[in-house]
Amino acid sequence: MKKSLGAKTLIVPTPVWCVGSYDTKGTPNVMTIAWGGICCSKPACVTISLREATYSYSNIMERQAYTLSVPSEQFVQAADFFGLVSGRRVDKFKETGLTPVHSELVDAPYVGEFPMILECKVIHQYKIGLHTQFVGEIVDTKIDESMLDGDGGPDIEKIRPLVFSPGVQHYHGIGKCIGKAFKVGKKSE
Amino acid sequence: MKKSLGAKTLIVPTPVWCVGSYDTKGTPNVMTIAWGGICCSKPACVTISLREATYSYSNIMERQAYTLSVPSEQFVQAADFFGLVSGRRVDKFKETGLTPVHSELVDAPYVGEFPMILECKVIHQYKIGLHTQFVGEIVDTKIDESMLDGDGGPDIEKIRPLVFSPGVQHYHGIGKCIGKAFKVGKKSE
């Protein structure tokens, strides 16, 4: 028996990604989001949704660029802090001691200590309602060499990203491998 | 030391959601995606990206509605199968024995056995490149009563959704709770 919960954004899983941007003075800012996802394979694009009221929204509108830094479990406290306060009043990099690294490819900084980062140029922005979607073309993906698997790709079990549950607002880690995509379902054919 | 992997869609985590739609004859279809995410809080909206070549793309263009059904770990085989074959040649519900339930709110079916579902009306579509983004307004979220937590919200540890890793293409489960959002980061203030 299914229970109706109403017109709410309660789906799981949602990501925990930290959006890097510069303000007009060039001060690096970073903000945590869960509203986003990959939205195109060619060109490789990722979308993030921000409220107009946020400092990051103004920054990204101005510079038309952002980064995504993927926090691992060990950085949960900093990642949560990045979502708690505004860059208007706090230098979040300074406060946490994390390092803003200037991207050489786009006009935005990323979190040097986080294991995986994406550098994005804004190619579209769509106002949906309270949130505006920025579509960023992924110019590069960078990853700590220690986080690669045997085939040279990102190893999620090493990266240990966070998953956000809307509603209860918990962060969870990643569990065990359940199967290989485009393979495990062949048994059903 | 970070290694550059190029302009690729390798970020983690990404979701595993099954998109329900009807074709012109009213046959229910379902397709698994990882390219999507929540994109607005008010109105509550979720976006999914589909290639024009897919059967689901044509269905959703026609009916302007879709559902998202969240598979739990136990349904990994069916969820993967839904992404392996086209609804043009296979009735995926019939093949897996899962039940297409007609939504009373939108013109699309959902997977009755999956623990959590969203019913969505398309309010925007944006062609990005290979993929087109559909923005769906969430009309209702429904969940199996056994999947609720003590506060009446979705319990991710009961739902046990899948997480997809692009690149290596593995499905992972959800791990342990790492902390409460908007709380654990207050220690950094």
Interface residues (C-beta under 8 A of the other chain):
Chain A: M1 K2 K3 S4 L5 G6 A7 K8 T9 L10 I11 V12 P13 T14 P15 W17 A34 W35 G36 G37 I38 C39 C40 S41 K42 P43 A44 C45 V46 T47 S49 L68 V70 E73 V76 Q77 A78 A79 D80 F81 F82 G83 L84 V85 E95 T96 M116 I117 L118 I123 H124 Y126 I128 G129 L130 H131 Q133 V135 E137 I138 V139 D140 T141 K142 I143 D144 E145 L148 D149 D151 G152 G153 P154 D155 I156 E157 I159 P161 L162 V163 F164 S165 P166 G167 V168 Q169 H170 Y171 H172 G173 I174 G175 K176 C177 I178 G179 K180 A181 F182 K183 V184 G185 K186 K187 S188 E189
Chain B: M1 K2 K3 S4 L5 G6 A7 K8 T9 L10 I11 V12 P13 T14 P15 W17 A34 W35 G36 G37 I38 C39 C40 S41 K42 P43 A44 C45 V46 T47 S49 L68 V70 E73 V76 Q77 A78 A79 D80 F81 F82 G83 L84 V85 E95 T96 M116 I117 L118 I123 H124 Y126 I128 G129 L130 H131 Q133 V135 E137 I138 V139 D140 T141 K142 I143 D144 E145 L148 D149 D151 G152 G153 P154 D155 I156 E157 I159 P161 L162 V163 F164 S165 P166 G167 V168 Q169 H170 Y171 H172 G173 I174 G175 K176 C177 I178 G179 K180 A181 F182 K183 V184 G185 K186 K187 S188 E189
